[in-house]
Amino acid sequence: MRRLLRALWQYRHFITGSIKNEFKTRFIRSRLGAAWIVLHPLAQVLIYALVLSEVMRAKLPGVDSQFAYPIYLLSGMVAWTLFAELSGRLMSVFIENANLMKKLAFPKLALPLISIGSSFINFLLLLVAMFVVFVFLGHFPFSHILWLFPLTVVLLVFTVGFGLSLGILNVFVRDIEQVFSIVLQFWFWLTPIVYAISIVPKKYHFLLYLNPLTSITKGFQDVLLYEKAPQMLPLLYPLTAGALMLVGAMWLFLRAKEEMTDVL
């Protein structure tokens, strides 16, 4: 493990350079460029807001703003977008870079790090765009903004552990990626982003909290909509689950890294 970390450090310029190049090439022929990173989730929020705003406004007590529901949507969507994008990228990172893995000698874990770095930059851009929208809506949720840092750490630990585990398994069982694309659609609706937990009968709340993303998105909503500190105890669940999956993924990678290249 120490040897692997040393190799990653030696290739740090390759990793950072790849993140920069990926960001540039992604939008090199696009006139709007990086704006597309934020336009897609913002468009999705706009659609839900137009359809459900009147229905959901009364379901968000304690918020005086007439834009409470769009703010609620944005707060949850920014967390979900990072999870969906990064887990999807990690799912296919080894398969998409099969030729690179076969032809060049470099630490293979550099590939997931490039995906993590690129997705995190997209997340930061979306976060900045979200705050700009909040300002236009007359909402200034800056009193507890520092809580976004631990929330993002928990989200990254869970997402990387989950995505990397499935990404390694996907090399050997290609159906995993196809199944995940279907599961992701159900997962979105099982996470309280479009609706508030309060509209779900209390006897089913425990089912919602079995979803590790529930406590994370609720934390983002607490900070960005209700302007209060998130509940930390529920966050131990996704943090622990993510850490265990990350350890499992590293163990699996160290055992299967040579075989992965042969299968690819």
C-alpha positions in Angstrom: 0.0 0.0 0.0 2.8 2.4 0.9 4.4 1.6 -2.5 1.2 2.4 -4.3 0.8 5.8 -2.5 4.4 6.6 -3.4 3.7 5.8 -7.0 0.6 8.0 -7.0 2.6 10.9 -5.6 5.3 10.4 -8.3 2.5 10.6 -10.9 0.8 13.6 -9.3 1.6 15.8 -12.3 0.1 13.3 -14.7 -3.1 13.2 -12.6 -3.5 17.0 -12.3 -2.6 17.4 -16.0 -5.1 14.8 -17.0 -7.9 16.6 -15.0 -7.1 19.9 -16.7 -6.9 18.3 -20.2 -10.2 16.4 -19.6 -11.9 19.6 -18.6 -10.6 21.5 -21.6 -11.4 18.8 -24.2 -14.8 18.2 -22.8 -15.9 21.7 -23.9 -13.4 22.6 -26.6 -16.0 22.7 -29.3 -18.8 24.1 -27.1 -19.6 27.8 -27.2 -21.2 27.7 -23.7 -18.3 25.6 -22.4 -18.5 24.8 -18.7 -21.9 26.4 -18.4 -23.4 23.0 -19.5 -22.2 21.5 -16.2 -24.7 23.7 -14.4 -27.4 24.1 -17.1 -28.5 20.4 -17.0 -29.2 20.2 -13.3 -30.7 23.7 -13.2 -33.0 22.8 -16.0 -34.1 19.7 -14.1 -34.8 21.8 -11.0 -36.8 24.3 -13.1 -39.0 21.5 -14.5 -39.8 20.0 -11.1 -40.3 23.5 -9.6 -42.8 24.5 -12.3 -44.8 21.2 -11.9 -44.7 20.8 -8.1 -44.0 24.2 -6.6 -47.6 24.9 -5.6 -48.1 21.5 -4.1 -44.9 21.4 -2.1 -44.7 24.9 -0.8 -47.0 24.1 2.1 -45.0 21.0 2.9 -41.9 23.0 3.8 -42.8 24.7 7.2 -40.5 27.2 8.8 -39.4 28.8 5.5 -40.9 32.3 4.7 -39.6 32.5 1.1 -42.0 32.1 -1.7 -39.1 30.3 -3.5 -38.8 27.7 -0.7 -39.4 24.7 -3.0 -36.9 25.7 -5.7 -34.3 26.3 -3.0 -35.1 22.9 -1.4 -34.7 21.2 -4.8 -31.4 22.9 -5.6 -30.0 22.0 -2.1 -30.7 18.3 -2.6 -29.9 18.3 -6.3 -26.3 19.6 -5.9 -25.5 16.6 -3.6 -27.2 14.1 -5.9 -25.5 15.4 -9.0 -22.0 14.8 -7.5 -23.1 11.3 -6.5 -24.6 10.3 -9.8 -21.8 11.8 -11.9 -18.9 10.4 -9.9 -20.4 7.0 -9.3 -21.1 6.6 -13.0 -17.6 7.7 -14.0 -16.0 5.3 -11.5 -18.2 2.5 -12.7 -16.7 2.6 -16.2 -13.3 4.2 -15.5 -11.2 1.0 -16.0 -13.2 -0.2 -19.1 -13.0 3.2 -20.8 -9.3 3.4 -20.3 -8.5 -0.2 -21.2 -6.1 0.7 -23.9 -4.2 3.1 -21.7 -3.9 0.5 -19.0 -2.5 -2.1 -21.4 0.0 0.2 -23.2 1.4 2.4 -20.4 3.0 1.6 -17.1 1.5 3.8 -14.4 -0.4 3.3 -11.1 -3.9 2.3 -12.2 -5.5 4.1 -9.2 -4.5 7.3 -11.0 -7.5 6.8 -13.2 -10.1 7.0 -10.4 -8.3 10.0 -8.9 -8.7 11.8 -12.3 -12.4 11.0 -12.3 -12.7 12.2 -8.7 -10.9 15.5 -9.4 -12.9 16.2 -12.5 -16.2 15.5 -10.9 -15.3 17.6 -7.8 -14.5 20.6 -10.1 -17.9 20.2 -11.7 -19.5 20.0 -8.2 -17.8 23.3 -7.2 -19.0 25.0 -10.4 -22.5 23.9 -9.7 -22.2 25.0 -6.1 -21.2 28.5 -7.2 -24.0 28.7 -9.7 -26.4 27.6 -7.0 -25.4 30.4 -4.8 -25.8 32.9 -7.6 -29.3 31.6 -8.1 -30.0 31.9 -4.4 -28.9 35.5 -4.4 -31.3 36.3 -7.2 -34.0 34.6 -5.2 -33.2 36.7 -2.2 -31.9 33.8 -0.2 -28.5 34.2 1.6 -27.7 30.9 3.4 -24.3 31.8 4.5 -24.6 31.5 8.3 -23.8 27.8 8.4 -22.0 27.4 5.1 -18.9 25.8 6.6 -21.0 22.7 7.3 -20.9 22.0 3.6 -17.3 20.9 4.0 -17.9 17.8 6.3 -21.1 17.0 4.3 -19.1 17.0 1.1 -16.4 14.8 2.7 -19.1 12.3 3.8 -20.6 12.3 0.3 -17.3 11.8 -1.4 -16.3 8.9 0.9 -19.5 7.1 0.3 -19.6 7.8 -3.5 -15.9 6.8 -4.0 -16.3 3.7 -1.9 -19.5 2.7 -3.7 -18.4 3.6 -7.2 -14.9 2.2 -7.1 -16.2 -1.1 -5.7 -18.6 -1.5 -8.5 -16.1 -0.2 -11.0 -13.7 -3.0 -10.2 -16.4 -5.7 -10.3 -17.7 -4.2 -13.6 -14.5 -5.2 -15.3 -15.4 -8.9 -14.7 -19.2 -8.7 -14.9 -20.2 -6.1 -17.5 -23.9 -6.4 -16.6 -23.3 -4.4 -13.4 -23.1 -1.1 -15.3 -26.4 -1.8 -17.1 -28.1 -2.8 -13.8 -26.8 0.3 -12.1 -28.2 2.7 -14.7 -31.7 1.3 -13.8 -31.1 1.3 -10.1 -30.0 4.9 -10.2 -33.4 6.0 -11.5 -35.2 4.3 -8.6 -32.5 5.6 -6.2 -33.2 9.2 -7.2 -36.9 8.8 -6.2 -36.1 7.0 -3.0 -34.0 10.0 -1.9 -36.0 13.0 -0.6 -34.9 15.5 -3.2 -38.1 16.2 -5.1 -40.4 15.6 -2.1 -40.0 16.4 1.6 -39.7 13.6 4.1 -42.7 15.1 6.0 -45.1 14.0 3.2 -44.1 10.3 3.7 -46.0 8.5 6.5 -43.9 8.2 9.6 -44.1 4.5 9.7 -42.1 4.4 6.4 -39.4 6.9 7.5 -37.0 4.2 8.6 -37.1 2.9 5.0 -36.0 6.3 3.7 -33.2 6.4 6.2 -31.9 3.0 5.0 -30.9 5.0 2.0 -27.4 6.4 2.9 -28.0 9.4 0.7 -31.1 10.5 2.7 -29.1 11.9 5.6 -26.6 13.5 3.3 -29.2 15.3 1.1 -31.1 16.3 4.3 -27.8 17.8 5.6 -27.4 19.9 2.5 -31.1 21.0 2.8 -30.6 21.9 6.5 -27.6 24.1 5.7 -28.8 25.7 2.5 -32.6 26.0 3.1 -33.1 26.1 6.8 -29.8 27.7 7.6 -29.0 25.4 10.5 -26.3 22.8 11.3 -27.0 19.3 10.0 -27.7 16.4 12.3 -24.3 14.6 12.6 -25.4 11.3 14.1 -27.3 10.1 11.0 -24.3 10.9 8.8 -22.3 8.2 10.6 -24.2 5.7 8.6 -23.1 6.8 5.1 -19.6 7.6 6.4 -19.1 4.2 7.9 -20.7 2.4 4.9 -18.5 4.4 2.5 -15.3 3.8 4.5 -16.0 0.1 4.6 -16.7 -0.1 0.9 -13.5 2.0 0.2 -11.4 -0.4 2.2 -13.0 -3.3 0.4 -12.4 -1.7 -2.9 -8.7 -1.2 -2.2 -8.4 -4.8 -1.0 -10.2 -6.0 -4.2 -8.1 -3.8 -6.4 -4.7 -4.9 -4.9 -5.8 -8.6 -5.5 -7.2 -8.2 -8.9 -5.2 -5.4 -10.6 -3.1 -7.7 -12.7 -6.0 -9.8 -13.7 -8.0 -6.7 -14.6 -5.6 -5.8 -17.3 -5.8 -9.3 -18.8 -9.6 -9.2 -18.8 -9.7 -5.8 -20.4 
